Amino acid sequence: MQILRARSAIVFFLALLLALVRPSYADNIQLHEREIKAGLLYNFLKYTEFPESALSGPSISVCLFGGDPFGGYLDHTQGLTVHEKPISVRVISSAGEAGSCQLVFVNAGARDRWGSLASALSGKGVLTVSDFDGFASSGGMIEFTRSGDHVGALLNMDAVNAARLHVGGRMLRLVSVVHGGRG
């Protein structure tokens, strides 16, 4: 009986330890993923050529539509320069605000508002990025993907061309190109 209690106590302790370790590992992967995505957004800006009219402001605006899913990692890009202009990062809540941005990241929580945002940005030189499934096929330009611990991206070339943007070879090495969706 004593042996069974001791064995039960050990099994309980190991289960508790495993439960404590697993969320920590998952949290580390998620933090790492946020950091990678923030770095990729910077590279997407760097390797995208925008129409002259889209670069008329004093800075390059990265706008987060529907909140900041990056946990502050995108703040490290504030003040860095791209296309000879400093980057500014801000959260926006309406489609009307998005027209003054060079890059709009659509938070997965704002997925239901993507259609109206896409309509508002149609034909404007704004790079759109998100991480919800189906973003690229619904007319978004860059969709983050995840396979295991690997973060990747799909680039909807038709949507990029419709916005009069141009992506070069360096960008194409970071993504998998797809075609289609409304653009």
N, C-alpha and C positions, 0 to 999 in steps of 0.2 A: 504494500500500500504506500509506504514511504517512497519507494522507487518510482511508482506511478506519479505521485505528487511532484517529486523532483523533476521527473521527465516532463510533466505538464508545465511546470514552471519554466523550464528551459525552452520548451517549444513556444510558450507565450512570450518569453523574453526575446527570442529570435524573431518571432513574428512582429513584435513591437519595433525591434531594431530595423527590420526590413521595411516596415511601414514608414519609419522616419527617414530612412536613406532614400527610398524611391522618390518621394516628392522633391527632395533636395536635388537629385539627379535630373528630374524633369524640369525643375525650376532653372537649373544651370543651362540646360539645352535651350529653354525658352529665352533666357537672357542672351545667350550666345546668338540665337536666331535673330533677336531684335537688333543686336549689334551688327550682324552681317547685313541685314536688310537696310539698316541706316547707311552703311558703307556703300551698298549697291545703289541706293538712291543718289548718293553723291556722284558715283561713277556714271549713272544714267544721265544726270545733268551734264556732266563733263563731256560725254561722248555723243550728245545730241546737238545738232545744229538747228537753231530756231530761226524763224523768219525775223528780219530786222525789226519789224513792228512789235514783236513779242519781247524784244530786249530794250525797249525805249525807257524803261524806268531806271531808278537809281540802284536797284538791287535785283537779284534773282530770288523770286519768292517761291518757297516750298510751302505748300498749303496742305494742311491735314484736315480733310473733310470728315466730320463726325467724330473727332477726338484723336488723341495721340496714342497709338498702340506701341510706340517705340520705347516707352519707359524712360524718356530723357536722352536716349542715345543719339537722337537726331540733333540735339542741342550742340553737340560737338562740331557740327558743320556750320553753325552760325558764324559769320565773319570770314569763313574761307572764301576764296574767290573762284568763280567759274565764269568763263567768257568775259574776263576782266571786270567782274562786278562781285560785290560781297553777297553771300547767301543770307537770306532772312527766312526764319521758320515761324509759321503762325497757324493757329487752329481757326478754321472757318466753319460756319454752320449753314450757309445758304449757297445755292448755285450762283446767285448774283455776284458773290464775292470771288468766285473761282476764276472769272475772266481776267483778273489782274495777276494771276499766278503763272509761273512758268511750268511748275510741276504740281499736280494735285494727287495726293495719296488718298484714296477712298477707303476709309476704315470699314472693315467687314460689318460692323454694326450699323453702317449707313447703306448697306446693300440695297435696301428697298427704295432708296432715293437716287440710286445710280442712274436710272432712266432719265429723270428730269435734269440731273447734272450733265449727262452726256448730251442732251439736247441743247442745253445752255452753252456748252463748249464746242459744239459742232462748227467746224471750219476755223476755229481759233488755234493758234500755235501753242497749245497747252499739252504737255506730256501727262498722261493719266496712268496711274499705277495703283494696284490693289493686291490683296492676298486672298480674296474670296474666290472659291471655285467658280469657273465660268466667266470670270471678268473679261478675259481676252475674247472669248467667243461672243460676248454681248457688246462688243465694240470698244472695250478698254484696250489700252496700248500695251501695258506690261502687267502681267499677272505673276506674282510670286508663287512658286510651287515648293513643295517639300516632299522628299522621299527619304524616309528614315531620318538621319541627321543631316542630310544634304539639302541646302536651300538652292533652288534654281529659279528660272524665270522664263516665261513665254512672252514673245514679242509679236503682237498682231501688226504685221507690216502694212496691211491695208488701212488700218486705223491711223498709223503713223503717217502714211502718205496723205490721207485725207486731211490731216491737220497741218499739212505743208511742213512737216518736220523731216529731218534727214538724220539717219543714224549711220555711223561709219563702221569700219571693220572691227575696231576695238569693242564697240558695243555688241556687235554680232557675236563676238567670242564669249560674251557673258550670258547669252540668252539662246533659247530655241525659237526659231522663227515659225510662226503660224500665219495663216491667211483666213479671212472671213469675218463674219459678224458684221454688225452694222458699223459703219465707220465714217 
